[in-house]
Amino acid sequence: MLDTKYLRSKFDVALPYADYVAKGKPDQQSAWSDILAAAELTADQTKLVAGFTREMNILVSSGVWCGDCVQQCPLLQRIAEANESKIHLRFVDRDEHSDLAEQIQICGGMRVPMAIFMAEDFAFVSLFGDRTLTRYRAIAERQLGPSCPMPGAPVPTEELNATLQDWLNECERVQLLLRLSTRLRQKHGD
């Protein structure tokens, strides 16, 4: 069950982005580095994220080996970098933490990446992942065949930017949910 105590215990053993990626093989690390280098927030996106006032914890169930993770998780890292005091991002390997992966299945499968958004006290807020709408549209358009593209496969710039916006939209939605939460507004007096 995704209760606060369980989620906090998972977050406490999760790794920051760089440490998580370092667990991969050299070619996997390179693929993640390439996407991170290509991902840039616009000035307006950076301003939006910098304005977040509520802390949020994001726990991502992922696989360093997974093409969808390679093409999306670095985008979350870029978002987190824009407001490190409010966005706390950590990663766990899906297979090493199968007890968590089993609880956040989509369509009966343990998919990755799956991001669990939590409040400052690790109360569950949202679950987002597998692929964003932009990723699904792009894959459907290309009709790739395999369900998971190979890590390191080129990602068109417009797709990368739109996928970054998809993740940013979910982060903003969670931030607004946290800002408007009666419980948190009472706690913070705002």
Secondary structure, DSSP 8 states (H G I E B T S, - for coil): ---HHHHHHHHHH-B-HHHHHTTS-HHHHHHHHHHHHH----HHHHHHHHT--S-EEEEEEE-TT-HHHHHHHHHHHHHHHTTTTTEEEEEEETTTTHHHHHHT-BTTB--S-EEEEEETT--EEEEEESS-HHHHHHHHHHT-SSSS--TT----HHHHHHHHHHHHHHHHHHHHHHHH-HHHHHHHT-
